[in-house]
Each structure stands twice: as C-alpha cells, then as structure tokens.
Amino acid sequence: MQAVYITIRKKEGMYTAMISLKYFDLIGLDTELKQKADQIKNRLAQFNGFTPQKVYVSEFLRSDQTKVFENIVFISGKIICEVRNFAAEEKYVFYKTDHNVATVQVMKHDHDFQTFESSSRIHVRIAFRYGTDLVLKGSGENCRFLMDLLNTVFLADLYDSSQGT
C-alpha cells in the first residue's frame, strides 16, 4: 500500500499520521477493511488520475459499542470521492469543494473540539451549493481526524466562498 499522509493537530503540537497504517489502526479498522480501502484507493486512479492526498473513514458506535464503518472518503485537491458502504459494496460519489460548500452543520457529544475521549462523538453534515450533501461521523479518536478534515477542507472552502475568492 502506498503511504498517504495527513497532518493532525494535537494539543501538544503537530504530528503526521501515515494513513495506510497508523490512521486505520487508530480507528480500529480490521485487516479485511484495510485491504478493501487499499483496493478502492488503487481503483481511484482509473478516474482521470484521481490521486488521494487525505482519507477519512466515517463510522459510528452502536448502542452495544460495536463500531460500524460506513463510508470512506478520499480527497485529492478540491475533489472528494466518497465510497458509500465500502465494506459491502462500492458506490462512488464525487464532490467538488472549490467554493462550493454552502453550509456546515456540526453536532458533538462529550468533547470540546480539542480533547477527545472514547465517549466522544461528532456528526458533520456538509451542504454543497449544487444541491447535495455529505455526512461524516466519528467516535473516539476518529473525532480528531474529522475535526482536522473539517477545518482544512470544508470550513476553509466555506470561508473562501464567503469572501468571494
């Protein structure tokens, strides 16, 4: 698997997480789903040379504390590819962020957007100007990764759009 890197902001400073190994391990992805994610990443090259620079796995906890991995999101520049229900099927949806984020709705539980515990939850809905939306969920340590994505991709685009750049 080719290494893809993201930068995560942590209270103590910045550190880089290798997505192909460290990120997937931190959020509890099993070997089978890691392989599936790698296969999907490799297939994305068939879409006009889409080259993932960031990845996020949307997941949530059931009431019995079982983690459910829903969708995987790859980002290449201003293009986002969401692969819905990636564990069972592959439904690819592409989004363009270039001045297209209209609203961002964030729902949180048990964190202050900086310190995350195993009980932390976050649910983000991003609405685009062209009439569709993207929903991302996270629990525990994955909340940190979702906040980084929210700040560096979606809120950055929303702020750029509001300033007319």
C-alpha positions as CSV (number, residue, x, y, z in Angstrom):
1,M,0.0,0.0,0.0
2,Q,1.4,3.4,-0.9
3,A,1.6,5.7,2.1
4,V,-0.7,8.7,2.2
5,Y,-0.1,11.3,4.9
6,I,-2.3,13.8,6.7
7,T,-1.4,16.3,9.4
8,I,-3.3,16.1,12.7
9,R,-3.4,19.0,15.1
10,K,-2.9,17.8,18.7
11,K,-2.8,19.9,21.8
12,E,1.0,19.2,22.2
13,G,1.7,20.3,18.6
14,M,1.5,18.8,15.1
15,Y,2.3,15.3,14.1
16,T,1.9,13.4,10.8
17,A,0.0,10.1,10.7
18,M,0.6,7.6,8.0
19,I,-2.9,6.9,6.8
20,S,-2.3,3.5,5.3
21,L,-1.2,2.0,8.7
22,K,-1.4,4.3,11.7
23,Y,-4.8,6.0,10.9
24,F,-6.6,2.8,10.1
25,D,-5.1,1.1,13.2
26,L,-6.1,4.1,15.5
27,I,-9.7,3.9,14.4
28,G,-9.9,0.1,14.7
29,L,-10.1,-1.0,11.0
30,D,-9.5,-4.7,10.7
31,T,-7.2,-6.3,8.1
32,E,-10.0,-7.1,5.7
33,L,-11.3,-3.5,5.7
34,K,-7.7,-2.1,5.4
35,Q,-7.3,-4.3,2.3
36,K,-10.6,-3.1,0.9
37,A,-9.6,0.5,1.5
38,D,-6.3,0.0,-0.3
39,Q,-8.1,-1.6,-3.3
40,I,-10.5,1.3,-3.5
41,K,-7.7,3.8,-3.3
42,N,-5.9,2.0,-6.2
43,R,-9.1,1.9,-8.3
44,L,-9.5,5.7,-7.9
45,A,-6.5,6.1,-10.3
46,Q,-9.0,5.0,-13.0
47,F,-11.0,8.2,-12.5
48,N,-9.0,10.7,-14.5
49,G,-5.9,10.1,-12.4
50,F,-7.5,10.8,-9.1
51,T,-4.7,10.7,-6.5
52,P,-5.8,10.6,-2.9
53,Q,-4.0,13.0,-0.5
54,K,-6.2,12.5,2.5
55,V,-8.6,9.8,3.7
56,Y,-11.3,9.7,6.3
57,V,-13.4,6.7,7.4
58,S,-16.9,7.7,8.6
59,E,-18.0,5.5,11.4
60,F,-20.2,5.3,14.5
61,L,-20.8,3.2,17.6
62,R,-24.0,1.2,18.0
63,S,-25.7,1.1,21.4
64,D,-23.8,-2.1,22.2
65,Q,-20.5,-0.2,21.5
66,T,-19.9,-2.1,18.2
67,K,-18.1,0.1,15.7
68,V,-19.8,0.4,12.3
69,F,-17.6,1.6,9.4
70,E,-19.9,3.3,6.9
71,N,-18.2,5.3,4.2
72,I,-14.6,6.0,3.2
73,V,-13.7,9.5,1.8
74,F,-10.6,10.2,-0.2
75,I,-9.6,13.8,-1.0
76,S,-7.5,14.9,-4.0
77,G,-7.1,18.7,-4.2
78,K,-10.6,20.2,-4.5
79,I,-12.2,16.9,-5.4
80,I,-13.7,14.5,-2.8
81,C,-14.6,10.9,-3.5
82,E,-17.0,9.2,-1.1
83,V,-17.3,5.5,-1.4
84,R,-20.5,4.6,0.4
85,N,-20.9,1.4,2.3
86,F,-17.4,0.5,1.3
87,A,-17.3,-2.7,3.4
88,A,-20.1,-4.4,1.4
89,E,-20.3,-2.5,-1.9
90,E,-18.7,0.4,-3.7
91,K,-20.9,3.3,-4.6
92,Y,-18.6,6.2,-5.7
93,V,-19.8,9.8,-5.3
94,F,-17.5,12.7,-6.3
95,Y,-17.9,16.2,-4.9
96,K,-16.2,19.4,-5.8
97,T,-15.3,21.8,-3.0
98,D,-13.9,24.7,-4.9
99,H,-16.1,27.5,-3.5
100,N,-19.0,25.1,-3.3
101,V,-19.5,24.5,0.4
102,A,-22.7,26.3,1.4
103,T,-23.3,25.2,5.0
104,V,-21.6,23.1,7.6
105,Q,-23.6,21.6,10.5
106,V,-21.7,20.1,13.4
107,M,-23.2,18.1,16.2
108,K,-21.0,17.0,19.0
109,H,-21.1,15.0,22.2
110,D,-18.6,14.8,25.1
111,H,-15.7,16.9,23.8
112,D,-14.6,20.5,23.4
113,F,-13.4,20.1,19.8
114,Q,-9.8,19.7,21.1
115,T,-9.8,16.9,23.6
116,F,-11.4,13.6,22.6
117,E,-12.3,10.6,24.8
118,S,-13.7,7.2,23.9
119,S,-17.2,8.6,24.6
120,S,-16.7,11.5,22.2
121,R,-19.0,11.7,19.1
122,I,-19.2,14.0,16.2
123,H,-21.6,14.2,13.3
124,V,-21.0,16.6,10.4
125,R,-23.3,17.5,7.5
126,I,-21.7,19.5,4.7
127,A,-24.2,21.0,2.2
128,F,-22.9,22.0,-1.2
129,R,-24.2,24.8,-3.4
130,Y,-25.1,22.4,-6.2
131,G,-27.8,20.8,-4.0
132,T,-26.2,17.7,-2.4
133,D,-24.7,17.0,0.9
134,L,-22.1,14.8,2.6
135,V,-22.5,13.3,6.0
136,L,-19.4,12.3,8.1
137,K,-19.5,10.7,11.5
138,G,-16.8,9.9,14.0
139,S,-16.3,8.5,17.5
140,G,-13.4,8.4,20.0
141,E,-10.0,9.2,18.5
142,N,-11.6,9.5,15.0
143,C,-13.2,12.8,16.1
144,R,-9.7,14.4,16.0
145,F,-9.3,13.3,12.4
146,L,-12.8,14.6,11.4
147,M,-12.1,17.9,13.0
148,D,-8.8,18.2,11.0
149,L,-10.7,17.4,7.8
150,L,-13.5,19.8,8.8
151,N,-11.1,22.7,9.4
152,T,-8.6,22.1,6.5
153,V,-11.1,21.2,3.7
154,F,-14.7,22.1,4.4
155,L,-14.5,25.2,6.6
156,A,-11.6,26.5,4.6
157,D,-13.8,26.3,1.4
158,L,-16.8,27.8,3.2
159,Y,-14.7,30.8,4.3
160,D,-13.2,31.2,0.8
161,S,-16.6,31.1,-0.7
162,S,-18.0,33.7,1.7
163,Q,-15.1,36.1,0.8
164,G,-15.7,35.7,-2.9
165,T,-12.2,34.4,-3.7
